[in-house]
Amino acid sequence: MGATNVWTYTLTNDTLSVAASDNAVRLSVISRLGTITVAGSGSFQGIASDPVTLNEGQGVTITASVVSNPIDGVTITAGTSGDIAEIIISSS
């Protein structure tokens, strides 16, 4: 296993997608201002994902079960200039 790298970013009026090729093993998102949407692309027991809305002060952390199976198919959206998300991603 290589070193763990940490990436931090403030997302405003934009979208960020995380794919398996990014090698993200932990993803944290908090809504600093406005409304942030977190959407997965997977399904569970045949049910497709619905987006989750984070209001100001709410957050979520997603962690991969093992480094060899990174996070895949997550999209974070801060839709307007008044929506601000703080994002921290750990990758290997």
C-alpha positions, 0 to 999 in steps of 0.5 A: 500500500502506498502513502495516503494523500489528502485533498481538500476543496471548497466547492461552489456553484459546481459539481464534483464526481468521484470515480474508482479511478480516483482511488478515493478511500474516504470522502467527507462532505459538509454543507457550509452554506446553502444546500448540497446534493450527494448522489450515488450511481449504484443500486442496493437490492435492485433499488436505484440511488436517490440523491441526498440533500445536506442542509447547512451544517450537515455532512456525510463521510463515505469510506471504502471497505478496503483500499483495493475497492475505492469509492465509485460513482459519487457526485457532489453538487453545489448548484448555485453561488450561494451553496458551499461545500467543504470536501476532504478526500483521502486517496491511496 
